[in-house]
Amino acid sequence: MSERPRTSALEGVRLYTGRQAAGLGRYVLEQLLFALVGWVPTIVGIALRGVLYRLILKMDGVAAIEAGARLRYASRIRLGHGTYVDQGVYLHAMPGGITLGADTIVMHGAVLHVYNFRGLPQSHITVGKNCLIGEYSVIRGQGGVTIGDRVYTSPFTQIIAVNHVFDDPARPFVEQGITAQGIVIEDDVWLGASAVITDGVRIGKGAVVAAGAVVTKDVPPHTVVGGVPAKVLKTIDGSETHPGRTVYQI
């Protein structure tokens, strides 16, 4: 009788560490570095993490990680040169990995979560160059999320590449499995605040998704969509003019 609780506890520890890192040794190393330098503020902490985090993740060139960023399965995270990861960001890369392209910014509170325990081979999150992931945006990558270059998400955007099956009223939906088709967002797309992109959707190059829209079907290139569910509102063809409008450039 006394052995079962110990066995259960041991299995619980293995389950926990297995969902945090690629192995027990990796878990110990990653947690040690987080404890040593993960909390250090200011440019000093950024410099320390820029050097020491190379032991646990892939970094192409120089990347900046602010204090308090939470990283899991760090061995499957790749940061491009000039990438910036703000405070409060959560990156969970199991198992297919998270890649952030050069000069991409992930703002405070954003969650990029692969978190796949069903063995889905397509699971991953790949973000291109010069992108901006807005505050408190959520990207779930079980079905695979591929984002092109110069894609901006506004605050509270959700990109969810997974969906529950609930066809059988006699069974709890948690027992009916999931679908995970994946999401592709092409270059130069702007997603408005609180937009939701559902599984299986492709958003074409240069498209704009209005704030609060729920996108359930593919979006053609160079169109503006909005509403619930989202529909095409107009085509971006260069014919529209705005006399007297003041435009600010970087």
Secondary structure as UniProt FT lines:
FT   HELIX           3..18
FT   TURN            19..20
FT   HELIX           24..37
FT   TURN            38..39
FT   HELIX           42..52
FT   HELIX           53..55
FT   STRAND          58..59
FT   STRAND          64..65
FT   TURN            67..68
FT   STRAND          70..72
FT   HELIX           74..76
FT   STRAND          77..79
FT   TURN            81..82
FT   STRAND          84..85
FT   TURN            87..88
FT   STRAND          90..92
FT   TURN            94..96
FT   STRAND          98..100
FT   TURN            102..103
FT   STRAND          105..106
FT   TURN            108..109
FT   STRAND          111..113
FT   TURN            121..122
FT   STRAND          125..127
FT   TURN            129..130
FT   STRAND          132..133
FT   TURN            135..136
FT   STRAND          138..140
FT   TURN            142..143
FT   STRAND          145..147
FT   STRAND          152..153
FT   TURN            155..156
FT   STRAND          158..160
FT   STRAND          163..164
FT   TURN            169..170
FT   HELIX           173..175
FT   STRAND          178..179
FT   STRAND          183..185
FT   TURN            187..188
FT   STRAND          190..191
FT   TURN            193..194
FT   STRAND          196..197
FT   TURN            199..200
FT   STRAND          202..203
FT   TURN            205..206
FT   STRAND          208..209
FT   TURN            211..212
FT   STRAND          214..215
FT   TURN            221..222
FT   STRAND          223..226
FT   TURN            227..230
FT   STRAND          231..235
FT   TURN            243..244
//
